[in-house]
Amino acid sequence: MAEMERKDHTFQEREKLTRLLTIFDTGLGLGLGNDENQPSLHTRRRVTIADTRQSVESNSSSQLTQKVNTFYVDSWPEVQVKDNIIIPNVPASSRSIIGGTPITIETAIELRQVVLGSTVHSFSREWRKSGLMFHDLASAWAYGLQTLRCGSRGLVLCIQGYLLKHLLFAREYTSSLITQNALKPNDFERRRALVSGLCEILWQAGEGKRCCVCLSQEQDCYKSDYKCRADGITEKLHLYEFKKFQDLQIFVKRNLSHFEYENSNGCILFLYSLVFSRTIQKVYEDMDTVPGENRKNKLLTDNEELTISLLNLILTGRAVKYLHNGNVVFDSSGQMLPKTFRGINERSHIGFLFWDKGENDDERTEIGSMLKTPRNPVWVTLVNNQFGLLFSTNKDLVSDWRVEHRFVLHYYTGLSCHAPTALTVDTRFGRRLRAKTAIGRKEEKEKTPPLVECILTKWYGADIKWNDGIIPYV
């Protein structure tokens, strides 16, 4: 009996296949339909083939001139469509990406050495929690990435600077109204700006020729070894190399979720991608260090804060240790230095401003004009070891001196506890000090907020006022 049923089923399948070939040979079209006689298969999608050349009355299925055939394909993952972006409804950690080169233990050791200075030390819990997550669209920081009070804050704010560059100024047609509205983007616009910013940083580090993206997979790429302590991240890396910028954009856009969510190690993955894009050998060359010679020459400090080398690598694509313009060969007394101090050679896209209250006025850190006057009015700030971001919505601020007479700077920290902050800078009449004596002016200067002192390193003598209702918190 079972044998007869099997033969009958085989005959029916052959008959269906014959009819299907006949339909294709006669040029009939494809359509969607429902066949209630078929068994329910919840893991399959049904596509039917129907004759579109003949009219069929909707009230009588018996008038069909040809039987509707149905075939099945394997199931597809459910997706969400949000702001014209198709997002797979699958956690990033459970997705496996085809391709890529598994990292070797030798490469992992070199990577941990250049980033952390040790193969035993691993990233802290705060770094592991850090990802490239946006604030809520209904908040006042719809354009901004969230930050945590840890070393990853500087990295996120550097990425935020490039995000703002593409969100505010990377438009074919710009105006003051369009730029102001750009600070209230929808989810599609801000994610597109984030992808463009990430790609630009990586492509810049690869000198415009190549770059590398690191993604984490589920399986370890090498067996555990005493030379390199497992941290749950490095041993799972797969490396994807690109030689075309368009391919990089497509890949990052498709895999952006690997960097976005909390506990996705998004900041660590991007940091590793940045190092591999520059290559470990060139990072050591930029720092004037021989691999393994001095463990102090690494990209993160002992407190997992950004070093000047890592900051320059993000902003300029080169991990040099100094912030001045060009190369310094002689010291302040005119004596030749034993080793050339290499600095910034060209204007960066995103600038940098620095202020530390612990430095003496005669020995303050020198910031060259290549970083003080970038191509876009966006500055990463480091004020008393606290990272922040200053930016203007007027791009002419860095190209037209007349715009510098009076303008507004926005300050962003990524922390939701801070209210939206804007400072009005007026350079026309100079800073007004009420005290008449030297001692009084010195005391009044000591009460100046550190952020204002940082801005004065760029616009010396300017009159700076905080917006109404904001108590200076930096």
Sequence and secondary structure as in RCSB ss.txt:
>XXXX:A:sequence
MAEMERKDHTFQEREKLTRLLTIFDTGLGLGLGNDENQPSLHTRRRVTIADTRQSVESNSSSQLTQKVNTFYVDS
WPEVQVKDNIIIPNVPASSRSIIGGTPITIETAIELRQVVLGSTVHSFSREWRKSGLMFHDLASAWAYGLQTLRC
GSRGLVLCIQGYLLKHLLFAREYTSSLITQNALKPNDFERRRALVSGLCEILWQAGEGKRCCVCLSQEQDCYKSD
YKCRADGITEKLHLYEFKKFQDLQIFVKRNLSHFEYENSNGCILFLYSLVFSRTIQKVYEDMDTVPGENRKNKLL
TDNEELTISLLNLILTGRAVKYLHNGNVVFDSSGQMLPKTFRGINERSHIGFLFWDKGENDDERTEIGSMLKTPR
NPVWVTLVNNQFGLLFSTNKDLVSDWRVEHRFVLHYYTGLSCHAPTALTVDTRFGRRLRAKTAIGRKEEKEKTPP
LVECILTKWYGADIKWNDGIIPYV
>XXXX:A:secstr
 HHHHHHHHHHHHHHHHHHHHHHHHTT  EE    TTS   TT EEEEE  SSS   TT GGG SS  EEEEE  
   EEEETTEEEESS GGG   S  EE  HHHHHHHHHHHHS SS    HHHHH    B  TTSTTTT B   SS
THHHHHHHHHHHHHIIIII  SS  HHHHHHTTS  HHHHHHHHHHHHHHHHHHHTTTT EEEEEE SS SS  B
TTB   SSGGGEEEEEESSHHHHHHHHHHTTHHHHSTTS HHHHHHHHHHHHH HHHHHHHTT  TTT TT SSB
 TTS B HHHHHHHHHS   S  SBSEEEE TTS EEEEEEE B S  SSEEEEE TTS GGG     HHHHS S
SSEEEEEETTEEEEEE S GGGGT GGGGGEEEEEEE S TTS  EEEEEE SS       SHHHHHHHHHTS H
HHHHHHTTSTT EEEE TT     
